[in-house]
């Protein structure tokens, strides 16, 4: 299940949806067509048990042995055998989904509280970027493209926080729970770095680059949903 999730670049929510709705996944997992699937939290709990018990290598070694017996892998081939990278990539996808959903929640809360202010202080591109739920968003394939996408999300969140905490912004905007949650999640997930420390940084860019820290440990702040 985790390998399918990794191969298709899916977060836990999207992977759980694939188990419920895709015939090819049901076939590979040996499930009946009528199988209702499971809650996405099961995947996170399973990974935590694997790491806590130090069993991630044992699981991968067993899979590799079976693949060799079935002649699906060649001796001395170039197949990746690092389970840590697989688990880390899935964890990073889930952290990115959590960040996107946190930003969406803050934008929706501000739209309900003060739509005119929000329209005057947001990028029009955000409507298309954050209209769909996080699990419906297309996260680019490949580590480099995904990293760039995550840092774009980070810049957008920092831009919104800068507007909310500006001198001309109403002070009560900072007290909206979704905005406070955004601030906490961004502190744990992204970090602003000096512009002169980044190669090819565009002069005059309004914010220092937002660095994605998605490969780290699980954030303490709870997601909005």
C-alpha positions in Angstrom: 0.0 0.0 0.0 2.8 2.4 0.9 4.7 1.6 -2.2 1.6 2.3 -4.4 1.2 5.6 -2.6 4.8 6.5 -3.1 4.8 5.4 -6.8 1.8 7.7 -7.6 2.8 10.6 -5.4 -0.3 10.5 -3.3 -1.0 11.9 0.2 -2.8 9.7 2.7 -6.2 11.1 1.9 -5.8 10.6 -1.8 -4.4 7.1 -1.3 -7.4 6.1 0.9 -9.7 7.4 -1.8 -7.9 5.4 -4.4 -8.4 2.2 -2.4 -12.2 2.9 -2.3 -12.6 4.0 -5.9 -10.0 2.4 -8.2 -10.4 -1.2 -9.5 -6.6 -1.5 -10.2 -5.7 -0.7 -6.6 -8.3 -3.2 -5.3 -6.9 -5.9 -7.6 -3.3 -5.3 -6.5 -4.3 -5.3 -2.8 -6.4 -8.4 -3.2 -9.6 -6.6 -2.1 -13.2 -7.3 -3.2 -14.8 -4.7 -5.5 -17.3 -3.9 -2.7 -14.6 -3.3 -0.1 -15.3 0.0 1.6 -11.7 0.9 2.2 -10.4 2.6 5.4 -9.9 6.0 7.0 -6.7 7.8 5.9 -5.4 8.0 9.4 -4.7 4.2 9.3 -1.8 4.9 7.0 -0.1 7.3 9.3 -0.6 5.0 12.3 0.9 2.1 10.3 4.0 4.1 9.4 4.4 5.3 12.9 4.3 1.6 14.2 6.8 0.6 11.5 9.3 3.2 12.5 8.7 2.8 16.3 9.4 -0.9 16.0 12.3 -0.6 13.6 10.5 -2.9 11.2 10.6 -0.8 8.0 13.7 -2.6 6.7 12.2 -6.0 7.5 9.1 -5.2 5.5 11.1 -4.0 2.5 13.5 -6.9 2.6 10.5 -9.3 2.6 9.0 -7.6 -0.4 12.3 -7.6 -2.3 12.8 -11.3 -1.6 9.4 -12.1 -3.0 10.0 -10.0 -6.1 13.3 -11.8 -6.7 11.6 -15.2 -6.4 9.0 -14.0 -9.0 11.9 -12.7 -11.2 10.5 -9.2 -11.0 13.9 -7.8 -10.0 17.3 -8.5 -11.6 20.4 -9.4 -9.6 22.6 -6.3 -9.1 19.9 -4.1 -10.6 19.4 -0.4 -9.9 16.1 -0.8 -8.0 15.9 1.5 -5.0 16.0 -0.4 -1.7 15.9 2.5 0.8 12.6 2.3 2.8 13.5 5.4 4.6 13.2 7.5 1.4 9.8 6.0 0.7 8.4 6.8 4.2 10.0 10.2 4.1 8.5 11.1 0.8 5.0 10.1 1.9 5.4 12.1 5.1 6.5 15.2 3.2 3.4 14.9 0.9 1.1 14.8 3.9 2.8 17.8 5.5 2.4 19.7 2.2 -1.3 18.8 2.1 -1.7 19.9 5.7 -0.1 23.3 4.9 -2.3 23.8 1.8 -5.5 23.0 3.8 -4.4 25.3 6.6 -4.0 28.2 4.2 -7.3 27.4 2.6 -9.0 27.5 6.0 -7.5 30.9 6.8 -8.6 32.3 3.4 -12.1 31.0 3.8 -12.3 32.4 7.3 -11.1 35.8 6.2 -13.5 35.8 3.2 -16.4 35.2 5.6 -15.3 37.9 8.0 -14.1 40.7 5.7 -14.4 39.8 2.0 -13.5 43.3 0.8 -10.3 43.5 2.8 -9.3 40.0 1.5 -9.9 40.9 -2.1 -7.6 44.0 -1.7 -4.8 42.1 -0.1 -4.5 38.8 -2.0 -3.1 37.6 -5.3 -5.8 36.8 -7.8 -4.0 33.6 -8.7 -4.8 32.3 -5.2 -8.5 31.7 -6.2 -7.5 29.0 -8.7 -4.6 27.7 -6.6 -6.5 27.2 -3.4 -10.2 26.8 -4.5 -10.0 23.0 -4.5 -9.4 21.0 -1.3 -5.8 20.0 -0.8 -6.4 16.3 -1.7 -7.8 17.4 -5.0 -4.8 19.6 -5.9 -2.2 18.3 -8.3 1.1 18.1 -6.5 3.9 18.0 -9.2 5.9 14.8 -9.6 9.5 14.8 -8.8 11.4 16.1 -5.8 12.6 19.3 -7.4 9.1 20.3 -8.8 7.4 19.4 -5.6 9.9 21.4 -3.5 9.3 24.4 -5.7 5.5 24.0 -5.4 5.8 23.8 -1.6 7.9 26.9 -1.4 5.3 28.8 -3.5 2.7 27.8 -1.0 5.0 29.0 1.7 5.4 32.4 0.0 1.7 32.7 -0.3 1.1 32.0 3.3 3.8 34.4 4.5 2.3 37.1 2.2 -1.1 36.6 3.8 0.4 36.7 7.3 2.3 39.9 6.4 -0.9 41.6 5.3 -2.9 40.4 8.4 -0.2 41.7 10.7 0.4 45.0 8.9 -0.2 48.3 10.6 -3.2 49.1 8.4 -4.9 45.8 9.0 -7.7 45.6 11.6 -6.1 44.1 14.8 -9.0 41.6 15.3 -8.0 39.8 12.1 -5.1 38.3 14.0 -7.5 36.8 16.5 -9.4 34.7 14.0 -8.6 31.1 15.0 -7.8 30.0 11.5 -5.3 32.8 11.1 -3.6 32.0 14.3 -3.4 28.3 13.2 -1.9 29.4 9.9 0.8 31.4 11.8 1.6 28.3 14.0 1.8 25.9 11.1 3.9 28.2 9.0 6.4 28.6 11.9 6.7 24.8 12.1 6.7 24.1 8.3 8.5 27.0 6.5 11.3 29.3 7.4 12.2 32.7 5.9 15.8 33.0 4.9 17.8 36.1 3.8 17.4 36.9 0.1 21.1 37.2 -0.4 21.6 33.6 0.8 19.6 32.3 -2.2 21.2 32.0 -5.7 19.4 33.8 -8.5 17.0 35.6 -6.1 15.1 38.3 -8.0 15.9 41.8 -6.8 13.0 43.7 -5.4 11.0 40.5 -4.6 8.6 41.6 -1.8 9.4 38.7 0.5 12.5 36.8 1.5 12.4 33.2 0.0 10.3 30.8 2.0 12.2 27.5 2.6 10.2 24.3 2.7 11.0 22.2 5.8 8.6 19.4 4.8 11.1 16.6 5.4 11.3 17.1 9.1 9.4 15.7 12.0 5.6 15.8 12.3 4.3 19.3 13.2 2.7 19.9 16.6 -0.2 22.1 15.3 -3.3 20.2 14.3 -4.7 20.6 10.8 -7.9 22.5 10.3 -9.9 19.4 9.1 
